[in-house]
């Protein structure tokens, strides 16, 4: 099965659709990590499927991101501590950024 055939993937006639820029970025990151050989599509599908099954009411791309986080940690691309520190840094920067301005990590 191809990714575009997934029943829960938000899509239109042209392919995947995204409500927020971060969704497209997470999508692209998964594609790039696959192309770099970090994980295969069958491993990705299994991990994403487990996230979707465990959290059926969670928005699709939040499950996508959770699957991505699980795989990069499992593959040693980033540790859980590094990921959590990055999430915290982005959260602080977002809170310090005036509405309508780009978020910059230096603001956190």
Helices and strands as residue ranges (DSSP letters): G 3-5, E 11-12, E 15-16, H 21-35, H 41-54, H 60-74, H 80-96, G 105-107
